[in-house]
Amino acid sequence: MAIFEFKGRNTEGRLITGQLDASSPDAAASQLLGRGITPIELKAFVETLSLSERFARATNSGKVETVELIMFCRQMHTISRAGIPLVKGLRGLSASLRNYTFQQALIDIVERLEAGVELSVAMRAHPKIFNNLFVSLVNVGENSGRLDLVFKQLSDYMERDLNTIKSIKTALRYPMFVLIAISIAITIINIKVIPAFAGMFEKFGAQLPMPTRILIGISDFFVDYWMYLLVIIVALVTWTIHYVNTPEGSRVWGRKKLRLIIIGDIIERASLARYARSFGLMLNSGLPITTALELSARAIDNPYLGDKVRAIRSGIERGEGLYQTHLVSEMFTPLVLQMISVGEESGQVDALLAEVAMFYESEVEYDVKQLSDRIEPLMIVIMAGFVTVLALGIFLPMWDMYNIQK
């Protein structure tokens, strides 16, 4: 299908202009005549891009942000609920998108739909945009005739998840800035300040205190071997990124980040909230429990916890109950396990999992609000230690020289 621009006159002789989709110019002319419009001019539409749009396309890395997916789900909910044909609705959405990658993906999905492919199958061709959880729920919505409800649930799920991630990042922004500022200050002091004091102390030839000798030694090491240090740091960062992206490294990092000081518990509860929310959402949509667990293991975005979820799935396949498998996983508190047990006994596991997700999300929200208060004492201790070492190293010999002169 191509887009054609046309000019024509209707039965009243009034000039009509616009665009339409057609496979060829003859097909476009036939469409216009069918609408009662006599074509005067018909030509293929050529898209003209501004400089900013060209720059946006050139720098686009093929990534679609979560916010864009949330808006897409909301719009698809409205389209499905209003009874607008999917092809027409998706074509309209693609025309309004600014993200070139997302726009091209929707155009490809429209073409696949016109060829007779189901929406979920068409989305599966773009795994970088639509993950397995997204595609599976859309498939359930297609089969149950409740596509509008599925898109509403997906938008709510992604919005809650995004809000949790944003709140954690916001709380960590201040301590990160402080640590970066301290690192820059230490580097400048070691390269510029301490060598100047070292030259001054050397002129007096006095015996320097131990803290001063340590500071001067560290400074000399920085000045003499800064290039080697830079190479080592770059190599270490590169190796770490590579290792974390391997299956083994991702599992090790997934376990380690749950044990980080102060924020480890928050990360763990946020991951468990995502698991409970996604698992409950898929059960409510009618997916088989083993499939729902596998998709939840992928959605949890932590390979270490994902392995534990797969262990739960293996237990279910052996015939064990939800409560027993979740108890063996050692991921949940007794209160949460009790809620899962009640849900299993009452046949309302999806509803109780939604309650579990809300429980974890409320805990994460409270802890994030308190995060700054918990981090500030640690930042004060770090800064106090830095200032103390610096003061002892620089001012002690100055006092000694002052006493000698007296």
Long-range contacts (C-beta under 8 A, 24 or more apart in sequence): 1-111, 1-114, 2-44, 2-45, 3-44, 3-45, 4-28, 4-42, 4-43, 4-44, 4-45, 5-41, 5-42, 5-43, 5-44, 5-45, 6-32, 6-37, 6-39, 6-41, 6-42, 6-43, 7-39, 7-40, 7-41, 7-42, 8-32, 8-37, 8-38, 8-39, 8-40, 8-41, 9-37, 9-38, 9-40, 10-36, 10-37, 10-38, 11-36, 19-45, 21-91, 56-98, 56-100, 57-100, 60-99, 60-100, 60-101, 62-101, 62-128, 63-101, 63-128, 64-99, 64-101, 64-102, 64-105, 64-128, 64-129, 65-99, 66-158, 66-161, 66-162, 67-162, 68-97, 68-99, 68-102, 69-129, 69-134, 69-158, 70-155, 70-158, 70-159, 70-162, 72-102, 73-151, 73-152, 73-154, 73-155, 73-158, 74-151, 74-152, 74-155, 76-147, 76-148, 76-151, 77-148, 77-151, 77-152, 77-155, 80-147, 80-148, 80-151, 81-148, 86-113, 86-119, 87-113, 87-114, 101-129, 102-129, 105-129, 118-142, 119-147, 131-298, 131-299, 132-295, 132-298, 133-278, 133-282, 133-295, 133-296, 133-298, 133-299, 136-282, 136-287, 136-291, 136-295, 137-281, 137-282, 137-285, 137-287, 140-282, 140-285, 140-286, 140-287, 141-285, 144-285, 144-286, 150-285, 153-281, 153-284, 153-285, 154-281, 157-277, 157-278, 157-281, 160-277, 160-357, 160-361, 161-274, 161-277, 164-270, 164-273, 164-274, 164-361, 164-364, 164-365, 165-270, 167-364, 167-365, 167-368, 168-263, 168-266, 168-267, 168-270, 168-364, 168-368, 168-371, 170-368, 171-368, 171-369, 171-371, 171-372, 171-375, 172-263, 172-371, 174-372, 174-375, 175-375, 175-378, 175-379, 178-379, 178-383, 179-382, 182-382, 182-383, 182-386, 185-386, 186-386, 187-222, 189-219, 189-390, 190-218, 190-219, 190-222, 190-223, 191-219, 191-222, 191-223, 191-226, 194-218, 194-219, 194-393, 194-394, 195-219, 195-220, 195-223, 197-394, 201-397, 201-401, 204-401, 204-404, 206-397, 206-400, 206-401, 206-404, 208-397, 209-392, 209-393, 209-396, 209-397, 209-400, 211-389, 211-392, 211-393, 211-396, 212-392, 212-393, 212-394, 212-396, 212-397, 214-393, 215-389, 215-390, 215-393, 215-394, 216-393, 247-303, 250-303, 251-303, 251-304, 251-307, 252-304, 254-302, 254-303, 254-304, 254-305, 254-306, 255-304, 257-302, 258-302, 258-304, 258-305, 261-378, 262-371, 262-374, 262-375, 262-378, 263-371, 265-367, 266-364, 266-367, 266-368, 266-371, 268-305, 269-360, 269-363, 269-364, 269-367, 270-360, 270-364, 271-300, 271-301, 271-302, 271-305, 272-305, 272-331, 272-332, 272-360, 273-357, 273-360, 273-361, 273-364, 274-299, 274-300, 274-301, 274-357, 275-299, 275-300, 275-305, 275-309, 276-353, 276-354, 276-356, 276-357, 276-360, 277-353, 277-354, 277-357, 277-361, 279-353, 280-349, 280-350, 280-351, 280-352, 280-353, 280-354, 280-356, 280-357, 281-350, 283-349, 283-350, 283-353, 284-350, 284-351, 284-354, 289-316, 290-316, 290-317, 305-331, 322-349, 335-359, 336-360
